[in-house]
Amino acid sequence: MRVRRIAMRMKYIQLSEAKALPVWRQPVALLFLMAAAMPIAFSTWSALLNNFVIEVAGFDGSDIGWLHTVREIPGFFAIGVIAVLMVMREQVLGIVALVLLGVATALTAKFPYMGGILTLTMLSSIGFHYYETVNQSLQLQWIDKARAPQTLGWIIGAGSAATLSVYIGLQFLWEPLGLSYNAVYMTGGLITACLAIFAYFAYPQFESPNPQRKEFVLRKRYWLYYALQFMSGARRQIFVVFAAFMMVERFGYKVDEITGLLMITLVANMVFAPMIGKVVAVFGERRALAVEYVGLFVVFVAYSGIYYLGWGVVLAASLYVVNHLFFSLALAIKTYFQKIADPADIAPTAAVAFTINHIAAVFLPALLGYVWLTSPGLVFILAAGMAGLSLGLSLLIPRHPTPGNETVFSRVLAEPAT
């Protein structure tokens, strides 16, 4: 009991000493709490967005395009996190970013016009992207390398569970209770903000054993990690923008049907994400990513077959779920970097990598949108090509990556035995 009372009064604590804290106040527990808090606001915002901007704000296609462009700008400039970390600790920045996401989401329906929605979208996106950048850094610093794949899998499952709770609430309460956009946005946003504030006061500041560099870091030996991040962002943009759009345009899916498909996907992620983490731990990053990219290649080719060969809706829905499961294997990119990185590089490199990951988001959706108008199947053929290129990159990961052995081309210099 005395250890607990002392710990409650401590503002800063070393990671090595955190084991003396109750389980719910340890660093990994904080990662789980934040992983559950973020999707409550973000999923609420995204689930209602299209209906809200059309029914209340009167948006047209051009307006929607501008909204998504604004939403992606903070991701492209996530490198700005490095500047913020000069005056604010990572843990505090992550919590502040969650509060910003929550408050901006809560106020969304209060400003139902172009300028107001774009402003709040920018603010919520800053919160989302800065949280994600810092969160990735804290995960790699706080989770032991040996346990990282499985723990990251469980964290993904926790985020999926939070998202599922939002979708279930909207599915079963929206019409029976006659909920309004303002009530739902306010509820979802404030829950996230309150959980973030609780996290600030309930947890001590955890001191990493390796102080992080507060400067721009771009190292030649991390080139493969940067390349994998870029390709991951490009593929994900194609899927996020066009896969669900295909379900509506091609097969006439309604809002409740899309929500049902998302719920099935989330349940599958909750069940399989922890298993995927174990797969990465047992078979290694190289094999795990190779399986992901082979699987995505097959999925994207099959998507194109839906247009060129007339394959049906059941296959399309199944591919949608399977695609999400393959994306879960991308946690192997994180653990690969954790194994090769200088511990002091994790925070600045996370910011750089997040910016690299979002380069494609700036131009790819608009560019492929024009391709979609003439040949939707070709969009997925291009995505399959990206998956094939990613497979080639994954095979450059050594079986046992370490600093100095970042790729199969690296030469590890060792002292000859005497």
C-alpha positions in Angstrom: 0.0 0.0 0.0 2.8 2.4 0.8 4.3 1.8 -2.7 1.0 2.8 -4.2 0.6 5.9 -2.1 4.2 7.0 -3.0 3.5 6.3 -6.7 0.3 8.3 -6.7 2.3 11.4 -5.6 5.1 10.9 -8.2 4.9 13.0 -11.4 7.8 11.4 -13.2 8.8 7.8 -13.0 11.3 5.6 -14.9 10.0 2.8 -17.1 12.0 0.3 -15.1 10.2 1.4 -11.9 6.7 1.4 -13.4 6.2 -2.3 -12.5 5.7 -1.2 -8.9 2.5 0.6 -10.0 -0.9 -1.0 -10.1 -1.4 -2.7 -13.5 -4.0 -0.2 -14.6 -1.5 2.7 -14.1 1.5 1.1 -16.0 2.7 2.5 -19.4 1.1 -0.3 -21.5 -2.3 0.3 -19.8 -2.0 4.0 -20.8 -1.4 2.9 -24.4 -4.5 0.7 -24.3 -6.6 3.6 -22.8 -5.5 6.0 -25.5 -6.0 3.4 -28.2 -9.6 3.0 -27.1 -10.2 6.8 -26.6 -9.2 7.9 -30.0 -11.6 5.9 -32.2 -14.6 7.0 -30.1 -14.3 10.5 -31.5 -12.8 9.7 -34.9 -15.3 6.9 -35.7 -18.3 9.1 -34.6 -17.0 11.9 -36.9 -16.4 9.6 -39.9 -19.6 7.5 -39.6 -21.9 10.5 -39.7 -19.8 12.8 -42.0 -21.3 12.1 -45.4 -24.9 12.3 -44.2 -24.2 15.4 -42.1 -22.5 17.5 -44.8 -25.1 16.6 -47.4 -28.3 16.8 -45.3 -27.3 19.7 -43.0 -24.5 21.6 -44.7 -25.6 21.0 -48.4 -22.2 19.9 -49.6 -21.7 18.9 -53.2 -18.9 16.7 -54.7 -16.5 19.6 -54.9 -17.0 20.5 -51.2 -16.4 16.9 -50.2 -13.2 16.9 -52.2 -11.9 20.0 -50.4 -12.9 18.6 -47.0 -10.8 15.5 -47.6 -7.9 17.5 -48.9 -8.0 19.6 -45.7 -8.2 16.5 -43.6 -5.0 15.1 -45.0 -2.9 18.2 -44.8 -1.9 17.7 -41.1 -0.8 14.1 -41.9 1.5 15.4 -44.6 3.0 17.9 -42.1 3.2 15.5 -39.2 6.9 16.3 -39.2 5.9 19.4 -37.2 5.7 17.1 -34.2 9.5 17.5 -33.9 9.1 21.2 -33.3 6.4 20.7 -30.7 8.5 18.2 -28.8 11.0 20.9 -28.2 8.6 22.5 -25.7 6.3 19.6 -24.8 6.8 16.0 -23.6 5.6 13.2 -26.0 3.2 11.8 -23.5 1.6 15.2 -22.8 1.5 16.0 -26.6 -0.4 12.7 -27.2 -3.0 13.6 -24.5 -3.4 17.2 -25.7 -3.8 15.9 -29.3 -6.6 13.6 -28.1 -8.3 16.5 -26.3 -8.1 18.6 -29.5 -9.6 15.7 -31.5 -12.4 15.2 -29.0 -13.3 18.9 -28.7 -13.2 19.6 -32.4 -15.5 16.5 -33.0 -17.9 17.7 -30.3 -18.3 21.1 -31.9 -18.7 19.8 -35.5 -22.5 20.2 -35.7 -22.4 23.7 -34.2 -20.9 25.1 -37.4 -22.9 23.6 -40.3 -21.4 25.6 -43.1 -18.3 25.3 -45.3 -15.9 27.5 -43.4 -16.9 26.1 -40.0 -16.7 22.5 -41.1 -13.3 22.9 -42.8 -11.9 24.7 -39.7 -13.1 22.0 -37.3 -11.9 19.3 -39.8 -8.5 20.8 -39.8 -8.4 21.0 -36.0 -9.6 17.4 -35.5 -7.2 16.2 -38.1 -4.3 17.9 -36.3 -5.3 16.1 -33.1 -5.7 12.8 -34.9 -2.4 12.9 -36.8 -0.3 14.3 -34.0 -1.7 11.7 -31.7 -1.0 8.9 -34.1 2.6 10.1 -34.6 3.3 10.3 -30.9 1.4 7.1 -30.1 3.6 5.1 -32.6 6.7 6.5 -30.9 5.6 5.8 -27.4 4.6 2.2 -28.4 8.1 1.5 -29.7 9.7 3.1 -26.6 7.5 1.6 -23.9 6.9 -2.0 -25.2 9.6 -4.5 -24.8 11.0 -5.7 -28.2 10.3 -9.4 -27.4 6.6 -8.6 -26.6 6.0 -5.9 -29.1 4.2 -7.9 -31.9 1.7 -9.5 -29.6 1.1 -6.3 -27.5 0.6 -4.2 -30.6 -1.9 -6.8 -31.9 -3.9 -6.5 -28.6 -3.8 -2.7 -28.9 -5.2 -2.9 -32.4 -7.9 -5.1 -31.0 -8.7 -2.6 -28.3 -9.1 0.2 -30.9 -11.4 -2.0 -33.0 -13.5 -2.8 -30.0 -14.0 1.0 -29.3 -14.9 1.6 -32.9 -17.3 -1.3 -32.9 -19.1 0.2 -29.8 -19.6 3.4 -31.7 -21.1 1.6 -34.7 -23.4 -0.5 -32.6 -24.6 2.6 -30.8 -25.4 4.3 -34.0 -27.0 1.2 -35.6 -29.4 0.6 -32.7 -30.0 4.0 -31.1 -30.0 6.5 -34.0 -33.6 6.1 -35.1 -35.3 4.7 -31.9 -34.0 7.6 -29.8 -34.3 10.2 -32.6 -30.7 11.3 -32.1 -29.5 14.5 -33.6 -26.1 15.1 -35.3 -25.2 17.6 -32.6 -26.0 15.2 -29.7 -24.0 12.3 -31.2 -21.0 14.5 -32.2 -21.0 16.1 -28.7 -21.2 12.8 -26.9 -18.5 11.0 -28.9 -16.1 14.0 -28.8 -16.5 14.7 -25.1 -16.0 11.0 -24.2 -12.7 11.1 -26.0 -11.7 14.4 -24.4 -12.7 13.3 -20.9 -10.7 10.0 -21.2 -7.7 12.0 -22.3 -8.0 14.4 -19.4 -8.4 11.4 -17.1 -5.2 9.9 -18.6 -3.3 13.1 -17.8 -4.2 13.1 -14.1 -4.3 9.4 -13.5 -0.9 8.5 -14.9 2.6 9.7 -14.0 5.0 11.0 -16.6 7.0 7.9 -17.8 10.6 8.6 -18.4 12.1 6.6 -21.3 15.6 5.2 -20.6 16.6 6.7 -24.0 16.0 10.5 -24.3 14.7 11.3 -27.7 16.4 13.7 -30.2 14.5 16.9 -30.7 15.7 17.4 -34.2 15.0 16.3 -37.8 16.3 12.8 -38.4 16.6 11.3 -41.9 19.1 8.5 -42.0 20.3 6.6 -45.0 20.3 3.3 -43.1 16.5 3.6 -42.5 15.8 3.9 -46.3 13.9 0.6 -46.5 11.7 1.6 -43.6 10.9 4.8 -45.3 10.1 3.0 -48.6 7.8 0.5 -46.8 6.0 3.4 -45.1 5.5 5.2 -48.5 4.1 2.2 -50.2 1.8 1.4 -47.2 0.3 4.9 -47.4 -0.2 4.6 -51.1 -2.0 1.2 -51.0 -4.1 2.3 -48.0 -5.3 5.4 -49.8 -6.6 3.3 -52.7 -8.4 1.0 -50.4 -9.9 3.6 -48.1 -11.1 5.9 -51.0 -12.3 3.4 -53.6 -13.2 0.0 -51.9 -16.2 1.2 -50.0 -17.1 3.6 -52.9 -17.2 0.5 -55.1 -19.7 -1.2 -52.8 -22.1 1.7 -53.1 -21.6 2.5 -56.8 -21.4 -1.0 -58.1 -23.7 -2.9 -55.8 -26.0 -0.1 -54.3 -25.0 -0.7 -50.7 -27.1 1.5 -48.3 -25.8 3.2 -45.1 -26.9 0.4 -42.8 -25.3 -2.2 -45.1 -22.0 -0.4 -45.2 -22.1 0.0 -41.4 -22.9 -3.8 -41.1 -19.9 -4.6 -43.3 -17.7 -2.3 -41.2 -18.9 -4.1 -38.0 -18.1 -7.5 -39.4 -14.6 -6.2 -40.3 -14.1 -4.8 -36.8 -15.1 -8.1 -35.1 -12.7 -9.9 -37.3 -9.9 -7.5 -36.4 -10.7 -7.9 -32.7 -10.4 -11.7 -33.0 -7.5 -12.0 -35.3 -5.3 -8.9 -34.5 -3.8 -10.5 -31.4 -3.1 -13.7 -33.4 -1.5 -11.7 -36.1 0.8 -10.2 -33.5 1.9 -13.7 -32.5 2.5 -14.6 -36.1 4.9 -11.7 -36.5 6.6 -12.7 -33.3 7.1 -16.3 -34.4 7.8 -16.0 -38.1 9.5 -12.5 -38.2 8.8 -9.3 -40.0 10.1 -10.4 -43.4 7.7 -13.4 -43.7 4.8 -11.6 -42.2 5.0 -8.7 -44.6 5.5 -11.0 -47.5 2.3 -12.8 -46.6 0.5 -9.5 -46.3 1.7 -8.2 -49.7 1.0 -11.5 -51.5 -2.5 -11.5 -50.0 -3.1 -7.8 -51.0 -2.0 -8.6 -54.5 -4.5 -11.3 -54.8 -7.3 -9.2 -53.2 -6.7 -6.2 -55.5 -6.6 -8.4 -58.6 -9.9 -10.0 -57.5 -11.3 -6.4 -57.1 -10.5 -5.7 -60.7 -12.1 -9.0 -61.6 -15.4 -7.7 -60.2 -15.4 -5.0 -62.9 -13.8 -6.9 -65.8 -15.4 -10.3 -65.2 -18.6 -9.4 -63.4 -17.9 -11.2 -60.1 -20.6 -10.7 -57.5 -21.3 -8.8 -54.3 -20.6 -11.7 -51.9 -17.0 -11.9 -53.1 -16.7 -8.1 -53.0 -17.8 -8.0 -49.3 -15.6 -10.9 -48.4 -12.6 -9.2 -50.0 -13.3 -6.1 -48.0 -13.0 -8.0 -44.7 -10.0 -10.0 -45.8 -8.2 -6.8 -47.0 -8.5 -5.3 -43.5 -7.1 -8.4 -41.9 -4.1 -8.3 -44.2 -3.6 -4.6 -43.3 -3.2 -5.7 -39.7 0.0 -7.4 -40.6 1.5 -3.9 -41.2 2.4 -3.8 -37.5 5.5 -5.7 -38.6 6.8 -2.5 -40.2 6.7 -0.9 -36.7 8.5 -3.8 -35.1 11.1 -4.0 -37.9 12.0 -0.3 -37.2 12.1 -1.0 -33.5 14.7 -3.6 -34.1 17.0 -1.5 -36.4 16.6 1.9 -34.8 18.8 3.9 -32.6 16.6 4.2 -29.5 17.0 8.0 -29.5 15.7 8.2 -33.1 12.3 6.7 -32.5 10.3 10.0 -31.9 11.7 12.1 -34.7 11.7 9.2 -37.1 8.1 8.4 -36.3 7.2 12.0 -37.4 9.2 11.7 -40.6 7.7 8.3 -41.4 4.2 9.6 -40.8 4.8 12.4 -43.3 6.2 10.0 -45.8 3.2 7.7 -45.3 0.9 10.6 -46.2 2.7 11.8 -49.3 0.5 9.7 -51.5 -2.6 11.0 -49.8 -2.0 14.5 -51.2 -2.2 13.5 -54.9 -3.2 9.8 -55.3 -7.0 10.0 -54.6 -7.6 12.9 -57.0 -5.3 11.4 -59.7 -6.9 8.0 -59.5 -10.3 9.5 -59.4 -9.9 10.5 -63.0 -8.8 7.0 -63.8 -11.9 5.6 -62.0 -14.2 7.6 -64.4 -12.9 5.7 -67.4 -11.8 2.3 -65.9 -12.5 1.5 -62.3 -10.8 -1.9 -62.6 -7.6 -0.3 -63.6 -7.4 1.5 -60.3 -7.2 -1.9 -58.5 -4.7 -3.3 -61.1 -2.4 -0.3 -60.1 -3.0 -1.2 -56.5 -2.0 -4.8 -57.2 1.2 -3.5 -58.8 1.9 -1.5 -55.7 1.4 -4.6 -53.6 3.9 -6.5 -55.8 6.5 -3.7 -55.4 5.9 -3.8 -51.6 6.5 -7.6 -51.7 9.9 -6.9 -53.4 10.8 -4.4 -50.7 9.8 -6.8 -47.9 12.2 -9.4 -49.2 15.0 -7.0 -48.5 14.4 -7.3 -44.8 17.0 -9.6 -43.2 15.8 -12.6 -41.2 17.2 -11.0 -38.0 17.2 -7.2 -38.4 19.4 -5.3 -36.0 21.3 -1.9 -36.1 23.9 -2.4 -38.8 21.9 -5.2 -40.4 18.9 -3.2 -41.7 18.7 -4.8 -45.1 20.0 -7.9 -46.9 22.6 -5.6 -48.4 24.0 -4.5 -45.1 27.3 -5.6 -43.9 27.6 -6.2 -40.2 31.2 -5.6 -39.1 32.3 -7.8 -36.2 35.6 -8.2 -34.4 37.2 -11.5 -35.3 37.1 -14.1 -32.6 40.4 -14.4 -30.6 
